[in-house]
C-alpha cells in the first residue's frame, strides 16, 4: 500500500553560506526534502552535512527557472545575498539582489510554491539606541539595508498576488562553528588560540548575538507555524533578545581559549559609523512559533572555540 504522505520540498538559497548551510542541515534532519543552491562551486559547508547542492547564481534567470521547474519547492528559504560586507554594501550589486529576490518568488509561484521566507537584516532599521521591535520604522543608512527593506516590501506584494505565505526575518548577528573567519567572534578566537592579543576597541558597544543552531531552529519553527496559523507571517526579528558588551564577549573567549592572555582594549579606534547598540526584540517570533534560544552565550562560545581548535 502506497503512502499518501508528501514530504515537503525545501529550497535553501545561499546554502554555501553560514546560515543557509545550518538551515539546510536542520531541515534535512527534520525530514524535509532539501536542495541547497549557492554561487560557490566548492560548497564545503554543504558537503560536510551531506545535503544535495547545486551551484547556481540567482542572477541567471534561465538557470533559476530550470531549477525551480525541476525541483518544484513547496517552501523557499531565501538566504542568498551578494555584497554583505565592506564597500559592496553600498554598491550597485544591491539592486541586483532585490531583482533576484522578486524573480525567485515569481518563478517559484509557477511551480507550486506555498511558503517564502526571506532573510533580512537589522540594517533595515538603521542605527537605533535601544531594543528594536518590528513596529519601529526602517531608516537604513546603507544601500545594503535599503535593498533588504525594498526586497521585503516588493517580495511581500508579489507573494500576496500569488497567494503565497510570506515571512521576512530581520537577522541581527549570529555566530558559531564554521562562521566566516573575518567576523568579530571567529577573528577574536583565532587570534587568542594562536596566543595573540587581537587589536580591539574599548569594546563598549553592545551587540545581540544568536548561536547558529538556535537561528536554524527558529527557521524550522516558523515553517511549521506557517502551516498551522495565519499569525506566523510578516516581519520578525531573528535575534537572542540580549545585547552584550563586546568587551564581555572578548573576555569570555579569553577565559576559555587563552586564560593566561592579557587583553588590551582600546588599541584601535572605532570605525566611522560604528554601531554602539544592536539589540532586537524576538517576542513576536516567539509568540508565533513557540521558539526560544536554548544556547547561552557561554555555551555557544565554548562550542565555537572547541570547533576552531579542532580545525587549527
VEXDREN-2710 file (C-alpha; in Angstrom, 1 decimal):
% VEXDREN-2710
k/r/px/py/pz
1/UNK/0.0/0.0/0.0
2/UNK/1.5/3.3/-1.1
3/UNK/1.7/6.2/1.4
4/UNK/-0.1/9.4/0.7
5/UNK/2.3/11.4/2.8
6/UNK/4.0/14.2/0.8
7/UNK/7.5/15.1/2.1
8/UNK/7.8/18.9/1.8
9/UNK/10.4/20.0/-0.7
10/UNK/12.5/22.9/0.7
11/UNK/14.8/25.0/-1.4
12/UNK/17.5/26.9/0.6
13/UNK/19.3/29.6/-1.3
14/UNK/22.7/30.7/-0.1
15/UNK/23.3/27.2/1.2
16/UNK/27.0/27.5/0.8
17/UNK/26.9/30.3/3.4
18/UNK/26.9/30.2/7.2
19/UNK/23.2/30.5/7.9
20/UNK/22.0/28.8/4.7
21/UNK/24.0/25.6/5.4
22/UNK/22.8/25.5/9.0
23/UNK/19.1/25.8/7.9
24/UNK/19.6/23.1/5.2
25/UNK/21.2/20.7/7.8
26/UNK/18.4/21.3/10.4
27/UNK/15.7/20.9/7.8
28/UNK/17.1/17.7/6.4
29/UNK/17.4/16.3/9.9
30/UNK/13.7/17.2/10.5
31/UNK/12.7/15.2/7.4
32/UNK/12.3/17.8/4.7
33/UNK/13.5/17.0/1.1
34/UNK/16.2/19.7/0.9
35/UNK/18.0/21.1/-2.0
36/UNK/20.6/23.8/-1.4
37/UNK/21.8/26.3/-4.0
38/UNK/24.6/28.8/-4.0
39/UNK/27.2/30.6/-6.1
40/UNK/30.1/28.7/-4.6
41/UNK/31.4/25.8/-6.7
42/UNK/33.0/24.2/-3.7
43/UNK/30.4/24.3/-1.0
44/UNK/32.4/22.9/1.8
45/UNK/29.7/23.6/4.5
46/UNK/27.1/21.8/2.4
47/UNK/29.4/18.8/1.7
48/UNK/30.1/18.4/5.4
49/UNK/26.4/17.9/6.1
50/UNK/25.8/15.8/3.0
51/UNK/23.0/18.0/1.6
52/UNK/22.1/17.9/-2.1
53/UNK/23.6/21.1/-3.6
54/UNK/23.5/22.8/-7.0
55/UNK/25.8/25.7/-8.0
56/UNK/23.6/28.5/-9.2
57/UNK/23.7/32.2/-9.5
58/UNK/20.2/33.7/-9.0
59/UNK/21.1/36.4/-11.4
60/UNK/20.9/33.8/-14.1
61/UNK/17.1/33.8/-14.8
62/UNK/17.2/30.8/-17.2
63/UNK/19.1/28.6/-14.8
64/UNK/16.9/29.6/-11.9
65/UNK/13.8/28.9/-13.9
66/UNK/15.1/25.5/-14.9
67/UNK/16.0/24.5/-11.3
68/UNK/12.6/25.6/-10.0
69/UNK/10.8/23.7/-12.7
70/UNK/12.8/20.6/-11.9
71/UNK/12.7/20.7/-8.1
72/UNK/9.2/22.4/-7.6
73/UNK/9.8/23.5/-4.0
74/UNK/6.9/23.9/-1.6
75/UNK/9.0/26.1/0.6
76/UNK/11.8/28.5/-0.2
77/UNK/14.2/29.9/2.5
78/UNK/16.0/32.7/0.7
79/UNK/19.3/33.3/2.5
80/UNK/21.4/34.2/-0.6
81/UNK/22.6/37.8/-0.9
82/UNK/25.6/39.3/-2.7
83/UNK/27.7/42.1/-1.2
84/UNK/27.2/41.6/2.5
85/UNK/30.4/43.2/3.7
86/UNK/32.8/46.0/3.1
87/UNK/32.4/48.5/0.3
88/UNK/30.0/46.2/-1.5
89/UNK/27.3/47.2/1.0
90/UNK/26.9/50.5/-1.0
91/UNK/27.5/49.2/-4.5
92/UNK/25.0/48.5/-7.3
93/UNK/25.1/44.8/-6.6
94/UNK/22.4/45.5/-4.0
95/UNK/19.9/46.4/-6.8
96/UNK/20.5/43.0/-8.3
97/UNK/19.7/41.3/-5.0
98/UNK/16.3/43.0/-5.0
99/UNK/15.5/41.8/-8.5
100/UNK/16.8/38.3/-7.8
101/UNK/14.6/38.0/-4.7
102/UNK/11.4/39.1/-6.5
103/UNK/12.2/36.9/-9.5
104/UNK/12.8/33.9/-7.3
105/UNK/9.4/34.2/-5.7
106/UNK/7.6/34.8/-9.1
107/UNK/9.2/31.8/-10.7
108/UNK/8.5/29.7/-7.6
109/UNK/4.8/30.6/-7.9
110/UNK/4.7/29.0/-11.3
111/UNK/5.7/25.6/-9.8
112/UNK/3.6/25.3/-6.7
113/UNK/5.4/27.4/-4.2
114/UNK/3.4/27.7/-0.9
115/UNK/5.8/29.5/1.5
116/UNK/8.5/32.0/1.1
117/UNK/10.8/33.0/3.9
118/UNK/13.4/35.7/3.2
119/UNK/16.4/36.6/5.4
120/UNK/16.5/40.3/6.0
121/UNK/18.8/42.3/8.3
122/UNK/18.8/44.6/11.3
123/UNK/20.4/47.1/8.9
124/UNK/16.9/47.7/7.6
125/UNK/16.2/49.6/10.8
126/UNK/19.3/51.8/10.7
127/UNK/21.1/53.0/13.9
128/UNK/18.9/52.7/17.0
129/UNK/19.6/53.2/20.6
130/UNK/17.5/50.6/22.5
131/UNK/15.6/47.4/21.9
132/UNK/14.2/47.2/18.4
133/UNK/10.7/45.9/17.7
134/UNK/9.2/45.2/14.3
135/UNK/7.0/48.2/14.7
136/UNK/10.0/50.6/14.5
137/UNK/10.1/52.3/11.1
138/UNK/13.0/51.3/9.0
139/UNK/15.6/54.0/8.4
140/UNK/18.6/52.3/6.7
141/UNK/21.8/54.2/6.2
142/UNK/23.4/51.8/3.8
143/UNK/22.3/50.7/0.3
144/UNK/22.5/47.1/1.7
145/UNK/19.9/47.9/4.4
146/UNK/17.8/49.8/2.0
147/UNK/17.9/46.9/-0.5
148/UNK/17.0/44.4/2.1
149/UNK/14.0/46.5/3.0
150/UNK/13.0/47.0/-0.6
151/UNK/13.3/43.3/-1.2
152/UNK/11.0/42.6/1.7
153/UNK/8.4/45.1/0.6
154/UNK/8.3/44.1/-3.0
155/UNK/8.5/40.4/-2.5
156/UNK/5.7/40.6/0.1
157/UNK/3.5/42.3/-2.5
158/UNK/4.3/39.6/-5.1
159/UNK/3.5/36.9/-2.5
160/UNK/0.1/38.5/-1.9
161/UNK/-0.5/38.5/-5.7
162/UNK/0.4/34.8/-5.9
163/UNK/-1.4/33.7/-2.7
164/UNK/1.9/32.6/-1.2
165/UNK/2.6/32.7/2.6
166/UNK/5.3/35.2/3.2
167/UNK/7.7/35.8/6.2
168/UNK/10.8/38.0/6.5
169/UNK/13.3/37.5/9.3
170/UNK/15.4/40.5/10.1
171/UNK/18.7/38.9/11.3
172/UNK/20.8/40.7/13.9
173/UNK/24.0/38.8/14.5
174/UNK/24.8/35.1/14.5
175/UNK/27.9/33.1/15.4
176/UNK/29.1/29.5/15.9
177/UNK/31.3/26.8/14.3
178/UNK/32.0/27.4/10.6
179/UNK/31.4/31.1/10.8
180/UNK/33.2/33.4/8.4
181/UNK/36.6/34.0/9.8
182/UNK/36.7/37.7/9.2
183/UNK/33.7/38.4/11.5
184/UNK/34.3/39.6/15.1
185/UNK/33.9/36.4/17.2
186/UNK/35.8/34.0/15.0
187/UNK/38.6/36.5/14.4
188/UNK/39.0/37.0/18.2
189/UNK/39.0/33.3/18.8
190/UNK/41.6/32.6/16.0
191/UNK/44.0/35.2/17.5
192/UNK/43.6/34.0/21.1
193/UNK/44.1/30.4/20.1
194/UNK/47.3/31.5/18.5
195/UNK/48.4/33.1/21.7
196/UNK/48.0/36.6/20.3
197/UNK/46.1/39.6/21.8
198/UNK/43.9/40.9/19.0
199/UNK/43.7/44.6/18.4
200/UNK/40.4/45.8/19.9
201/UNK/38.4/48.9/20.5
202/UNK/37.3/49.8/24.1
203/UNK/34.5/47.3/23.5
204/UNK/31.7/49.2/25.0
205/UNK/29.4/48.6/22.0
206/UNK/26.5/46.2/22.9
207/UNK/25.5/43.6/20.3
208/UNK/22.8/41.0/20.2
209/UNK/24.4/37.6/19.2
210/UNK/22.4/34.4/18.4
211/UNK/24.0/31.0/18.2
212/UNK/23.8/29.4/14.7
213/UNK/21.9/26.3/15.8
214/UNK/19.3/28.4/17.5
215/UNK/18.9/30.5/14.4
216/UNK/18.3/27.4/12.2
217/UNK/15.8/26.0/14.7
218/UNK/13.9/29.4/14.6
219/UNK/13.5/28.9/10.8
220/UNK/12.1/25.4/11.2
221/UNK/9.8/26.6/14.0
222/UNK/8.5/29.3/11.7
223/UNK/8.0/26.9/8.8
224/UNK/5.9/24.6/11.0
225/UNK/3.9/27.5/12.4
226/UNK/3.1/28.9/9.0
227/UNK/1.4/25.6/8.3
228/UNK/-0.9/25.9/11.2
229/UNK/-1.6/29.5/11.9
230/UNK/-2.0/32.7/9.9
231/UNK/-0.2/34.8/12.5
232/UNK/3.1/33.2/11.6
233/UNK/3.6/35.6/8.6
234/UNK/5.0/39.0/8.1
235/UNK/8.2/40.6/9.5
236/UNK/10.0/39.0/12.5
237/UNK/13.2/39.9/14.3
238/UNK/15.7/36.9/14.5
239/UNK/17.8/37.6/17.5
240/UNK/18.6/36.5/21.0
241/UNK/17.0/39.5/22.6
242/UNK/20.0/40.2/24.8
243/UNK/22.7/42.7/24.0
244/UNK/26.1/42.0/25.5
245/UNK/29.1/44.4/25.5
246/UNK/31.8/43.3/23.1
247/UNK/34.4/43.7/25.9
248/UNK/32.5/41.0/27.8
249/UNK/32.4/38.7/24.8
250/UNK/36.2/39.1/24.3
251/UNK/36.8/38.4/28.0
252/UNK/34.7/35.2/27.9
253/UNK/36.6/34.0/24.8
254/UNK/39.9/34.6/26.6
255/UNK/38.7/32.8/29.7
256/UNK/38.0/29.7/27.6
257/UNK/40.6/29.9/24.9
258/UNK/43.6/31.6/26.4
259/UNK/43.2/32.1/30.2
260/UNK/46.7/33.5/30.7
261/UNK/46.4/36.1/27.9
262/UNK/46.3/39.7/29.0
263/UNK/43.7/41.6/26.9
264/UNK/44.3/45.1/25.8
265/UNK/41.3/47.2/25.0
266/UNK/41.3/50.5/23.1
267/UNK/44.3/49.7/20.9
268/UNK/42.3/50.6/17.8
269/UNK/39.7/53.4/17.2
270/UNK/36.1/52.8/16.3
271/UNK/35.3/52.8/12.7
272/UNK/33.3/55.7/11.2
273/UNK/29.6/54.9/11.6
274/UNK/30.2/52.4/14.4
275/UNK/27.0/50.8/15.8
276/UNK/27.1/51.0/19.6
277/UNK/23.8/49.4/20.4
278/UNK/22.3/46.5/18.3
279/UNK/19.5/44.7/20.2
280/UNK/16.4/43.1/18.8
281/UNK/13.1/42.1/20.5
282/UNK/12.3/38.5/19.5
283/UNK/8.9/38.5/21.2
284/UNK/6.8/38.4/18.1
285/UNK/8.7/35.4/16.7
286/UNK/8.5/33.6/20.0
287/UNK/4.8/34.2/20.3
288/UNK/4.1/33.0/16.7
289/UNK/6.3/29.9/16.9
290/UNK/7.0/28.9/20.5
291/UNK/10.7/29.1/19.7
292/UNK/13.2/30.5/22.1
293/UNK/17.1/30.4/22.1
294/UNK/18.4/27.4/24.0
295/UNK/22.2/28.1/23.9
296/UNK/23.7/30.5/26.3
297/UNK/26.5/32.8/25.1
298/UNK/29.0/31.0/27.2
299/UNK/28.0/27.6/25.8
300/UNK/27.9/28.9/22.3
301/UNK/31.4/30.4/22.6
302/UNK/32.7/27.3/24.1
303/UNK/31.4/25.1/21.3
304/UNK/32.8/27.6/18.7
305/UNK/36.2/27.6/20.3
306/UNK/36.2/23.8/20.5
307/UNK/35.4/23.5/16.8
308/UNK/38.0/26.1/15.8
309/UNK/40.6/24.5/17.9
310/UNK/40.0/21.1/16.3
311/UNK/40.3/22.6/12.9
312/UNK/43.5/24.5/13.6
END
